[in-house]
Amino acid sequence: MKLGVVGLPNVGKSTLFSAITEKAAECANYPFCTIEPNIGNVAVPDVRLDVLTKMYTAKKTTSAILEFVDIAGLVRGASNGEGLGNKFLSHIREVDAIVHVVRCFKDDNITHVEGGVDPERDIEIIELELILADLESVKKRLEKVEKYVRVGEKKYVAEAELLQKLDAVLSKGEPIRSLKLSAEENEILKTFFLLTSKPVIYCANISEQDIGKDNIYADQVNEIAKKQNAQCMVVCARTEAEIAGLDKEERQLFLDELGLKMSGLDIIIKAGYEVLGLISYLTAGEKEVRAWTIKRGTKAPQAAGKIHTDFERGFIRAEVVSYSDLIECGGFTQAKERGKVRSEGKDYVFCDGDVVLFRFNV
Ligand code: GDP
């Protein structure tokens, strides 16, 4: 699962991304972590892991991971091939959700490509490029599918109807995510890889001086996000980059000084996890405490398959205790004694924070 960071030039994308890559360095011991300047694999913050690590005196703690991709090059006219144009658009097609950085800081020394600070206009420019790109894809596909329908291929009727709906909403200048679609329509939609169907997290980038204060620009971003049922995070990218460069203890001191519980970047990571419909189940033992990422709604055998395919194939049952019950009881054995450990079968749908022990046949 990937999140793509987009925004106009000079809004603070690279600054935010340098915070992401700085944080990504902490996960560098992951075998699957690629170290590339435009990709950052970051740990999803989860205090439950720290608590369990202490409880089990575990030797190792492994967090869930989320991948961020820096998608530079979006400018006015990108859908027409301006700037990186189509290259940009193909990169964004590969991500599962978008983090849209919006400039909310005034600084006369840093040129704004469109003149002055104006979040509404900036968001519109980016959105319009994505809408135009989608419109082109939809029209192309619709032309094809309508031909099939005309020659009597009934299985394309539903797709044609959906494409007409998408065409209408995009032609009005609205993103696809503003449409309410049925489950069947959403299944078809997934096959189109359209840009404006991806969920968005807005990231209002404020100046250092405005941390903890009201900011009219950030309020504007918030309003737009609300209308789109999207989330809006207010961060100061410069400060985030500074925080990410500190070690754990220094970081906490810095945050305390600013009166913040969590860094803005951590808040974005958490929001990204949520917007992608991801949850974590946990495994805990002396060797390792670990978070495993699954899609909300995943059943026990498939969840087990995240650890090893053998676990899925030979799944018998899972012993499950909720994190809060485990903590309240003070340990797995105590939780078992108090009847808090459930034995769940193949149809059990995992919840966020389930602490699990799998039983399986080899
Ligand atoms: P990008 O083109 O969107 O990647 O923007 P950059 O991250 O390169 O930022 C452009 C300029 O804005 C740089 O000089 C940054 O230092 C500055 N900048 C980024 N974030 C902030 C911020 O939160 N406050 C202030 N004052 N400047 C910022």
Residues whose N, C-alpha, C, O or C-beta is under 5 A from the ligand:
A	BS01	GDP	L8 P9 N10 V11 G12 K13 S14 T15 L16 F105 D107 I110 N205 I206 S207 E208 C236 A237 R238
